[in-house]
C-alpha cells in the first residue's frame, strides 16, 4: 500500500489550522494510554475535543459519547485510536455523520477503511500522530 497519499503535508497543515472540533475515537481515562495524553493535548491547545468510547461517561471532564452518531456537534476530524481490524465501521460512521476528515493514528493502517472515507468525501490521514504533526506544522 502506498501510504503517502494518506500523509499529504498540505492536507495535514490545512486540517490542523482549520479544524475546531475533533472527536477522539477510543479516548481513555487511563493516563498511560496515548489516546488520553493526546486528548488532553488537544484540549490544551484549544480544540473542542469530544471523546468517543462506550465504556466511559466522561473523559478529562468532557462528556463521552458511545458512538459518533450520538454526537450532535459537527465534527471536523475523527481521530482514531482503535485496532486496524476495527476501523472500517468507524470510517463508515464518519461518512454517515458528515465529518470532514478521518485521522488514523500511528500504526492504524487499513486501506479499505481509508477508501471508504475517501470515497465518502473525507480527507484521510493515516499512520500519523496528530500531536507530532501539530508540533511540526503549528508550533
C-alpha positions as CSV (number, residue, x, y, z in Angstrom):
1,X,0.0,0.0,0.0
2,X,1.2,3.5,-0.8
3,X,0.7,5.4,2.5
4,X,2.0,8.7,1.0
5,X,-1.4,9.5,-0.5
6,X,-2.7,9.5,3.1
7,X,0.1,11.6,4.5
8,X,-0.1,14.7,2.4
9,X,1.6,17.5,4.3
10,X,-0.6,20.3,2.9
11,X,-3.7,18.4,3.9
12,X,-2.3,17.8,7.4
13,X,-1.5,21.5,7.8
14,X,-4.9,22.6,6.5
15,X,-6.7,20.2,8.8
16,X,-4.8,21.3,11.9
17,X,-5.2,25.0,11.1
18,X,-8.9,25.0,10.0
19,X,-10.4,22.4,12.3
20,X,-12.1,23.3,15.5
21,X,-13.8,20.0,16.7
22,X,-12.0,16.7,17.0
23,X,-13.8,13.5,18.0
24,X,-11.3,11.2,19.7
25,X,-12.5,7.6,18.9
26,X,-11.0,5.4,21.6
27,X,-10.4,8.2,24.2
28,X,-9.5,6.8,27.6
29,X,-9.3,7.8,31.2
30,X,-6.3,5.6,31.7
31,X,-3.5,8.1,31.9
32,X,-0.9,5.7,30.4
33,X,-2.8,5.4,27.2
34,X,-1.7,7.6,24.2
35,X,-5.3,8.5,23.5
36,X,-5.5,10.1,26.9
37,X,-2.5,12.2,26.6
38,X,-3.4,13.3,23.1
39,X,-7.0,14.1,24.1
40,X,-5.5,16.3,26.9
41,X,-3.2,17.9,24.5
42,X,-6.0,18.7,22.0
43,X,-7.9,20.4,24.8
44,X,-4.9,22.4,26.0
45,X,-4.2,23.8,22.5
46,X,-7.8,24.9,22.1
47,X,-9.6,22.3,20.0
48,X,-13.1,21.1,21.1
49,X,-12.2,17.5,21.9
50,X,-15.1,15.1,22.0
51,X,-14.3,11.7,23.4
52,X,-15.9,8.6,21.9
53,X,-15.9,5.4,23.9
54,X,-18.9,3.4,25.1
55,X,-17.0,2.5,28.3
56,X,-17.0,6.0,29.8
57,X,-19.4,8.7,30.7
58,X,-16.7,11.3,30.5
59,X,-13.0,11.7,29.7
60,X,-11.0,14.6,31.1
61,X,-14.2,16.1,32.4
62,X,-15.8,16.1,28.9
63,X,-19.0,14.2,28.2
64,X,-18.1,11.0,26.4
65,X,-20.3,9.5,23.6
66,X,-20.7,5.8,22.8
67,X,-20.6,6.4,19.0
68,X,-20.0,9.2,16.5
69,X,-23.7,9.1,15.7
70,X,-24.6,10.2,19.2
71,X,-22.7,13.5,18.8
72,X,-24.9,16.4,17.7
73,X,-22.0,18.8,17.0
74,X,-20.4,19.0,13.5
75,X,-17.1,17.0,13.6
76,X,-14.1,18.3,11.7
77,X,-11.8,15.4,12.4
78,X,-12.4,11.9,13.7
79,X,-9.1,10.9,15.4
80,X,-9.0,7.1,15.6
81,X,-7.2,5.1,18.3
82,X,-8.5,1.6,17.5
83,X,-7.0,-1.6,16.2
84,X,-6.9,-1.6,12.4
85,X,-9.3,-4.5,12.2
86,X,-12.0,-2.3,13.9
87,X,-11.8,0.8,11.8
88,X,-14.0,0.0,8.8
89,X,-17.2,0.6,10.7
90,X,-15.7,3.8,12.2
91,X,-14.9,5.1,8.7
92,X,-18.5,4.3,7.6
93,X,-19.9,6.1,10.6
94,X,-17.6,9.1,9.9
95,X,-19.0,9.4,6.4
96,X,-22.6,9.0,7.6
97,X,-22.3,11.8,10.1
98,X,-20.6,14.2,7.6
99,X,-17.3,14.5,9.3
100,X,-14.7,16.5,7.3
101,X,-11.8,14.2,7.9
102,X,-10.7,11.0,9.5
103,X,-7.2,10.7,11.0
104,X,-5.9,7.2,11.7
105,X,-3.2,7.4,14.4
106,X,0.3,5.8,14.0
107,X,0.0,2.1,13.5
108,X,-3.7,2.3,12.5
109,X,-3.4,1.2,8.9
110,X,-6.4,-0.1,7.0
111,X,-6.6,0.7,3.3
112,X,-10.3,-0.4,3.0
113,X,-11.3,2.0,5.7
114,X,-9.3,4.8,4.1
115,X,-11.0,4.1,0.8
116,X,-14.5,4.2,2.4
117,X,-13.7,7.5,4.0
118,X,-12.1,9.0,0.9
119,X,-14.9,7.8,-1.4
120,X,-17.3,9.4,1.1
121,X,-15.7,12.8,0.7
122,X,-13.5,12.9,3.8
123,X,-9.9,13.9,3.9
124,X,-7.9,10.9,5.2
125,X,-4.7,10.9,7.2
126,X,-3.2,7.5,8.1
127,X,-0.3,6.3,10.2
128,X,0.5,9.8,11.6
129,X,0.3,11.1,15.1
130,X,-1.9,14.3,15.4
131,X,0.2,15.6,18.3
132,X,3.5,15.2,16.5
133,X,2.1,16.7,13.3
134,X,0.7,19.7,15.3
135,X,4.1,20.3,16.9
136,X,5.8,20.1,13.5
137,X,3.3,22.2,11.4
138,X,1.8,24.6,14.0
139,X,4.4,25.1,16.8
